[in-house]
Amino acid sequence: MFEKVSPALARRIALGAQGFGRPRPAVVGTRQLNGLIDRLNLLQIDSVNVFERSHYLPAFARLGAYDKTLLDRLTVEAKAPHTEYWAHEAAFVRREDWPLFRWRMEAQLQHYTADADAWFPSNRTTVDWLRAELAANGPLTAGEIEHDANHRTGPWWGWSDVKRALEFLFIFGEVAIAGRTRFQRRYALVHDVLPATVLDTRVETPDAVRELIRRSAVAHGIGTAADLGDYYRIRRAPALAAIRELEDAGELLPVTVDGWERGGRPEAVWLHKDARLPRRIDAVALLSPFDPVVWFRERALRMFDFHYRIEIYTPAEKRVFGYYTLPLLVDDRIVGRVDLKSDRQAGILRVQSAWSEPGAPADTIERLRPLLHETAAWQGLGGVEVAAPHRGDLAPQLAAALR
């Protein structure tokens, strides 16, 4: 095995580990979706729906068009094989993986209850009432539980006390998510969602962290300690301890990547022993802002020379690229960003802006155009339209190509 990896090979390894560069299936069914989730280990959740909710996009990017109701059966339906937890951010994870996060639940409980004057210890009446309500009537959405005495005021984005208490109980592991209704979480006591075989499984913290780092290494293929820790938001010290154990076991191989430096010195990098080493990646995809390929902005910059900031939280007058820009992956490079909106009333996929990255290939438009038509069809929309031909250097060419 080699000790040095070129930046181009590092990109191909990372994309190959994420499921890119493989032939797309003729038909995407439950088996293919399950296989993808098993590869990624989680799907990050975000509620923004101007184009499409984030958790649907990784499967489309890797597999092509599919029936979203099939993914719903795996994630948001009441008896789905997946539930939710704060794995990276809020994410769908397998129900049987719940014990791997018990250490995080216990740490959160200690953090938020150590001070007797903190919100959770100070609101025991509300919390106890909620436990009784869920025991008698759960699973329920927060809206189904709330009553006129609860006002959406105060901190936590104006959440009511009911919503706030439910979220605390969720991060503590006392409440679990039993699917969603109209994309609202349905809360239930954990023993009403997860089987005893899961709840009775105890994984000690070092073992859980090591297993999560192992999964991160498989999903990344190659990465720094920061990369491998970020996948499950594990701090540097425990992440490094787990990496060293996996290195000693021969599962992670230390390498260097030209140009990957920290403080002017080559950065420590690890390659998973089973990672594919693709000679090329043939892919064209629009990535969710919360896709594992780009969700750790430091890695995206180091690996793709791609500086990415989602601008949904930026005032409109200060946005540079657009509200919900999606990185455009062509083969093993990120070559542009496209801001999309699904205008469901008009039946049109609107390109709000389209930008190229430095060094984007000459055939970027030709690669992007059929992808946009495929995307519109997947969304059930009748066509694609560039809403503002002046918004981005690719927009005029794209408008002309679409005509």
Secondary structure as a PSIPRED ss2 file (coil, helix, strand):
# PSIPRED VFORMAT (PSIPRED V4.0)

   1 M C   1.000  0.000  0.000
   2 F C   1.000  0.000  0.000
   3 E C   1.000  0.000  0.000
   4 K E   0.000  0.000  1.000
   5 V E   0.000  0.000  1.000
   6 S C   1.000  0.000  0.000
   7 P H   0.000  1.000  0.000
   8 A H   0.000  1.000  0.000
   9 L H   0.000  1.000  0.000
  10 A H   0.000  1.000  0.000
  11 R H   0.000  1.000  0.000
  12 R H   0.000  1.000  0.000
  13 I H   0.000  1.000  0.000
  14 A H   0.000  1.000  0.000
  15 L H   0.000  1.000  0.000
  16 G H   0.000  1.000  0.000
  17 A H   0.000  1.000  0.000
  18 Q C   1.000  0.000  0.000
  19 G C   1.000  0.000  0.000
  20 F C   1.000  0.000  0.000
  21 G C   1.000  0.000  0.000
  22 R C   1.000  0.000  0.000
  23 P C   1.000  0.000  0.000
  24 R C   1.000  0.000  0.000
  25 P C   1.000  0.000  0.000
  26 A C   1.000  0.000  0.000
  27 V C   1.000  0.000  0.000
  28 V C   1.000  0.000  0.000
  29 G C   1.000  0.000  0.000
  30 T H   0.000  1.000  0.000
  31 R H   0.000  1.000  0.000
  32 Q H   0.000  1.000  0.000
  33 L H   0.000  1.000  0.000
  34 N H   0.000  1.000  0.000
  35 G H   0.000  1.000  0.000
  36 L H   0.000  1.000  0.000
  37 I H   0.000  1.000  0.000
  38 D H   0.000  1.000  0.000
  39 R H   0.000  1.000  0.000
  40 L H   0.000  1.000  0.000
  41 N C   1.000  0.000  0.000
  42 L C   1.000  0.000  0.000
  43 L E   0.000  0.000  1.000
  44 Q E   0.000  0.000  1.000
  45 I C   1.000  0.000  0.000
  46 D C   1.000  0.000  0.000
  47 S C   1.000  0.000  0.000
  48 V C   1.000  0.000  0.000
  49 N C   1.000  0.000  0.000
  50 V C   1.000  0.000  0.000
  51 F C   1.000  0.000  0.000
  52 E C   1.000  0.000  0.000
  53 R C   1.000  0.000  0.000
  54 S H   0.000  1.000  0.000
  55 H H   0.000  1.000  0.000
  56 Y H   0.000  1.000  0.000
  57 L H   0.000  1.000  0.000
  58 P H   0.000  1.000  0.000
  59 A H   0.000  1.000  0.000
  60 F H   0.000  1.000  0.000
  61 A H   0.000  1.000  0.000
  62 R H   0.000  1.000  0.000
  63 L H   0.000  1.000  0.000
  64 G C   1.000  0.000  0.000
  65 A C   1.000  0.000  0.000
  66 Y C   1.000  0.000  0.000
  67 D C   1.000  0.000  0.000
  68 K H   0.000  1.000  0.000
  69 T H   0.000  1.000  0.000
  70 L H   0.000  1.000  0.000
  71 L H   0.000  1.000  0.000
  72 D H   0.000  1.000  0.000
  73 R H   0.000  1.000  0.000
  74 L H   0.000  1.000  0.000
  75 T H   0.000  1.000  0.000
  76 V C   1.000  0.000  0.000
  77 E C   1.000  0.000  0.000
  78 A C   1.000  0.000  0.000
  79 K C   1.000  0.000  0.000
  80 A C   1.000  0.000  0.000
  81 P C   1.000  0.000  0.000
  82 H E   0.000  0.000  1.000
  83 T E   0.000  0.000  1.000
  84 E E   0.000  0.000  1.000
  85 Y E   0.000  0.000  1.000
  86 W E   0.000  0.000  1.000
  87 A C   1.000  0.000  0.000
  88 H C   1.000  0.000  0.000
  89 E C   1.000  0.000  0.000
  90 A E   0.000  0.000  1.000
  91 A E   0.000  0.000  1.000
  92 F E   0.000  0.000  1.000
  93 V E   0.000  0.000  1.000
  94 R E   0.000  0.000  1.000
  95 R H   0.000  1.000  0.000
  96 E H   0.000  1.000  0.000
  97 D H   0.000  1.000  0.000
  98 W H   0.000  1.000  0.000
  99 P H   0.000  1.000  0.000
 100 L H   0.000  1.000  0.000
 101 F H   0.000  1.000  0.000
 102 R H   0.000  1.000  0.000
 103 W H   0.000  1.000  0.000
 104 R H   0.000  1.000  0.000
 105 M H   0.000  1.000  0.000
 106 E H   0.000  1.000  0.000
 107 A H   0.000  1.000  0.000
 108 Q H   0.000  1.000  0.000
 109 L H   0.000  1.000  0.000
 110 Q H   0.000  1.000  0.000
 111 H H   0.000  1.000  0.000
 112 Y H   0.000  1.000  0.000
 113 T H   0.000  1.000  0.000
 114 A C   1.000  0.000  0.000
 115 D C   1.000  0.000  0.000
 116 A C   1.000  0.000  0.000
 117 D C   1.000  0.000  0.000
 118 A C   1.000  0.000  0.000
 119 W H   0.000  1.000  0.000
 120 F H   0.000  1.000  0.000
 121 P H   0.000  1.000  0.000
 122 S H   0.000  1.000  0.000
 123 N C   1.000  0.000  0.000
 124 R H   0.000  1.000  0.000
 125 T H   0.000  1.000  0.000
 126 T H   0.000  1.000  0.000
 127 V H   0.000  1.000  0.000
 128 D H   0.000  1.000  0.000
 129 W H   0.000  1.000  0.000
 130 L H   0.000  1.000  0.000
 131 R H   0.000  1.000  0.000
 132 A H   0.000  1.000  0.000
 133 E H   0.000  1.000  0.000
 134 L H   0.000  1.000  0.000
 135 A H   0.000  1.000  0.000
 136 A H   0.000  1.000  0.000
 137 N H   0.000  1.000  0.000
 138 G C   1.000  0.000  0.000
 139 P C   1.000  0.000  0.000
 140 L E   0.000  0.000  1.000
 141 T C   1.000  0.000  0.000
 142 A H   0.000  1.000  0.000
 143 G H   0.000  1.000  0.000
 144 E H   0.000  1.000  0.000
 145 I H   0.000  1.000  0.000
 146 E C   1.000  0.000  0.000
 147 H C   1.000  0.000  0.000
 148 D C   1.000  0.000  0.000
 149 A C   1.000  0.000  0.000
 150 N C   1.000  0.000  0.000
 151 H C   1.000  0.000  0.000
 152 R C   1.000  0.000  0.000
 153 T C   1.000  0.000  0.000
 154 G C   1.000  0.000  0.000
 155 P H   0.000  1.000  0.000
 156 W H   0.000  1.000  0.000
 157 W H   0.000  1.000  0.000
 158 G H   0.000  1.000  0.000
 159 W C   1.000  0.000  0.000
 160 S C   1.000  0.000  0.000
 161 D H   0.000  1.000  0.000
 162 V H   0.000  1.000  0.000
 163 K H   0.000  1.000  0.000
 164 R H   0.000  1.000  0.000
 165 A H   0.000  1.000  0.000
 166 L H   0.000  1.000  0.000
 167 E H   0.000  1.000  0.000
 168 F H   0.000  1.000  0.000
 169 L H   0.000  1.000  0.000
 170 F H   0.000  1.000  0.000
 171 I H   0.000  1.000  0.000
 172 F C   1.000  0.000  0.000
 173 G C   1.000  0.000  0.000
 174 E C   1.000  0.000  0.000
 175 V E   0.000  0.000  1.000
 176 A E   0.000  0.000  1.000
 177 I E   0.000  0.000  1.000
 178 A E   0.000  0.000  1.000
 179 G E   0.000  0.000  1.000
 180 R E   0.000  0.000  1.000
 181 T E   0.000  0.000  1.000
 182 R C   1.000  0.000  0.000
 183 F C   1.000  0.000  0.000
 184 Q E   0.000  0.000  1.000
 185 R E   0.000  0.000  1.000
 186 R E   0.000  0.000  1.000
 187 Y E   0.000  0.000  1.000
 188 A E   0.000  0.000  1.000
 189 L E   0.000  0.000  1.000
 190 V H   0.000  1.000  0.000
 191 H H   0.000  1.000  0.000
 192 D H   0.000  1.000  0.000
 193 V C   1.000  0.000  0.000
 194 L C   1.000  0.000  0.000
 195 P C   1.000  0.000  0.000
 196 A H   0.000  1.000  0.000
 197 T H   0.000  1.000  0.000
 198 V H   0.000  1.000  0.000
 199 L H   0.000  1.000  0.000
 200 D C   1.000  0.000  0.000
 201 T C   1.000  0.000  0.000
 202 R C   1.000  0.000  0.000
 203 V C   1.000  0.000  0.000
 204 E C   1.000  0.000  0.000
 205 T H   0.000  1.000  0.000
 206 P H   0.000  1.000  0.000
 207 D H   0.000  1.000  0.000
 208 A H   0.000  1.000  0.000
 209 V H   0.000  1.000  0.000
 210 R H   0.000  1.000  0.000
 211 E H   0.000  1.000  0.000
 212 L H   0.000  1.000  0.000
 213 I H   0.000  1.000  0.000
 214 R H   0.000  1.000  0.000
 215 R H   0.000  1.000  0.000
 216 S H   0.000  1.000  0.000
 217 A H   0.000  1.000  0.000
 218 V H   0.000  1.000  0.000
 219 A H   0.000  1.000  0.000
 220 H H   0.000  1.000  0.000
 221 G C   1.000  0.000  0.000
 222 I E   0.000  0.000  1.000
 223 G E   0.000  0.000  1.000
 224 T E   0.000  0.000  1.000
 225 A H   0.000  1.000  0.000
 226 A H   0.000  1.000  0.000
 227 D H   0.000  1.000  0.000
 228 L H   0.000  1.000  0.000
 229 G H   0.000  1.000  0.000
 230 D H   0.000  1.000  0.000
 231 Y C   1.000  0.000  0.000
 232 Y C   1.000  0.000  0.000
 233 R C   1.000  0.000  0.000
 234 I C   1.000  0.000  0.000
 235 R C   1.000  0.000  0.000
 236 R H   0.000  1.000  0.000
 237 A H   0.000  1.000  0.000
 238 P H   0.000  1.000  0.000
 239 A H   0.000  1.000  0.000
 240 L H   0.000  1.000  0.000
 241 A H   0.000  1.000  0.000
 242 A H   0.000  1.000  0.000
 243 I H   0.000  1.000  0.000
 244 R H   0.000  1.000  0.000
 245 E H   0.000  1.000  0.000
 246 L H   0.000  1.000  0.000
 247 E H   0.000  1.000  0.000
 248 D H   0.000  1.000  0.000
 249 A C   1.000  0.000  0.000
 250 G C   1.000  0.000  0.000
 251 E C   1.000  0.000  0.000
 252 L E   0.000  0.000  1.000
 253 L E   0.000  0.000  1.000
 254 P E   0.000  0.000  1.000
 255 V E   0.000  0.000  1.000
 256 T E   0.000  0.000  1.000
 257 V E   0.000  0.000  1.000
 258 D C   1.000  0.000  0.000
 259 G C   1.000  0.000  0.000
 260 W C   1.000  0.000  0.000
 261 E E   0.000  0.000  1.000
 262 R E   0.000  0.000  1.000
 263 G C   1.000  0.000  0.000
 264 G C   1.000  0.000  0.000
 265 R E   0.000  0.000  1.000
 266 P E   0.000  0.000  1.000
 267 E C   1.000  0.000  0.000
 268 A C   1.000  0.000  0.000
 269 V E   0.000  0.000  1.000
 270 W E   0.000  0.000  1.000
 271 L E   0.000  0.000  1.000
 272 H E   0.000  0.000  1.000
 273 K C   1.000  0.000  0.000
 274 D C   1.000  0.000  0.000
 275 A C   1.000  0.000  0.000
 276 R C   1.000  0.000  0.000
 277 L C   1.000  0.000  0.000
 278 P C   1.000  0.000  0.000
 279 R C   1.000  0.000  0.000
 280 R C   1.000  0.000  0.000
 281 I C   1.000  0.000  0.000
 282 D C   1.000  0.000  0.000
 283 A C   1.000  0.000  0.000
 284 V E   0.000  0.000  1.000
 285 A E   0.000  0.000  1.000
 286 L E   0.000  0.000  1.000
 287 L C   1.000  0.000  0.000
 288 S C   1.000  0.000  0.000
 289 P C   1.000  0.000  0.000
 290 F C   1.000  0.000  0.000
 291 D C   1.000  0.000  0.000
 292 P C   1.000  0.000  0.000
 293 V C   1.000  0.000  0.000
 294 V C   1.000  0.000  0.000
 295 W C   1.000  0.000  0.000
 296 F C   1.000  0.000  0.000
 297 R H   0.000  1.000  0.000
 298 E H   0.000  1.000  0.000
 299 R H   0.000  1.000  0.000
 300 A H   0.000  1.000  0.000
 301 L H   0.000  1.000  0.000
 302 R H   0.000  1.000  0.000
 303 M H   0.000  1.000  0.000
 304 F H   0.000  1.000  0.000
 305 D C   1.000  0.000  0.000
 306 F C   1.000  0.000  0.000
 307 H C   1.000  0.000  0.000
 308 Y C   1.000  0.000  0.000
 309 R C   1.000  0.000  0.000
 310 I C   1.000  0.000  0.000
 311 E C   1.000  0.000  0.000
 312 I C   1.000  0.000  0.000
 313 Y C   1.000  0.000  0.000
 314 T C   1.000  0.000  0.000
 315 P C   1.000  0.000  0.000
 316 A H   0.000  1.000  0.000
 317 E H   0.000  1.000  0.000
 318 K H   0.000  1.000  0.000
 319 R C   1.000  0.000  0.000
 320 V C   1.000  0.000  0.000
 321 F C   1.000  0.000  0.000
 322 G C   1.000  0.000  0.000
 323 Y C   1.000  0.000  0.000
 324 Y C   1.000  0.000  0.000
 325 T E   0.000  0.000  1.000
 326 L E   0.000  0.000  1.000
 327 P E   0.000  0.000  1.000
 328 L E   0.000  0.000  1.000
 329 L E   0.000  0.000  1.000
 330 V E   0.000  0.000  1.000
 331 D C   1.000  0.000  0.000
 332 D C   1.000  0.000  0.000
 333 R E   0.000  0.000  1.000
 334 I E   0.000  0.000  1.000
 335 V E   0.000  0.000  1.000
 336 G E   0.000  0.000  1.000
 337 R E   0.000  0.000  1.000
 338 V E   0.000  0.000  1.000
 339 D E   0.000  0.000  1.000
 340 L E   0.000  0.000  1.000
 341 K E   0.000  0.000  1.000
 342 S E   0.000  0.000  1.000
 343 D E   0.000  0.000  1.000
 344 R C   1.000  0.000  0.000
 345 Q C   1.000  0.000  0.000
 346 A C   1.000  0.000  0.000
 347 G C   1.000  0.000  0.000
 348 I E   0.000  0.000  1.000
 349 L E   0.000  0.000  1.000
 350 R E   0.000  0.000  1.000
 351 V E   0.000  0.000  1.000
 352 Q E   0.000  0.000  1.000
 353 S E   0.000  0.000  1.000
 354 A E   0.000  0.000  1.000
 355 W E   0.000  0.000  1.000
 356 S E   0.000  0.000  1.000
 357 E C   1.000  0.000  0.000
 358 P C   1.000  0.000  0.000
 359 G C   1.000  0.000  0.000
 360 A C   1.000  0.000  0.000
 361 P C   1.000  0.000  0.000
 362 A C   1.000  0.000  0.000
 363 D C   1.000  0.000  0.000
 364 T H   0.000  1.000  0.000
 365 I H   0.000  1.000  0.000
 366 E H   0.000  1.000  0.000
 367 R H   0.000  1.000  0.000
 368 L H   0.000  1.000  0.000
 369 R H   0.000  1.000  0.000
 370 P H   0.000  1.000  0.000
 371 L H   0.000  1.000  0.000
 372 L H   0.000  1.000  0.000
 373 H H   0.000  1.000  0.000
 374 E H   0.000  1.000  0.000
 375 T H   0.000  1.000  0.000
 376 A H   0.000  1.000  0.000
 377 A H   0.000  1.000  0.000
 378 W H   0.000  1.000  0.000
 379 Q C   1.000  0.000  0.000
 380 G C   1.000  0.000  0.000
 381 L C   1.000  0.000  0.000
 382 G C   1.000  0.000  0.000
 383 G E   0.000  0.000  1.000
 384 V E   0.000  0.000  1.000
 385 E E   0.000  0.000  1.000
 386 V E   0.000  0.000  1.000
 387 A C   1.000  0.000  0.000
 388 A C   1.000  0.000  0.000
 389 P C   1.000  0.000  0.000
 390 H C   1.000  0.000  0.000
 391 R C   1.000  0.000  0.000
 392 G C   1.000  0.000  0.000
 393 D C   1.000  0.000  0.000
 394 L C   1.000  0.000  0.000
 395 A H   0.000  1.000  0.000
 396 P H   0.000  1.000  0.000
 397 Q H   0.000  1.000  0.000
 398 L H   0.000  1.000  0.000
 399 A H   0.000  1.000  0.000
 400 A H   0.000  1.000  0.000
 401 A H   0.000  1.000  0.000
 402 L H   0.000  1.000  0.000
 403 R C   1.000  0.000  0.000
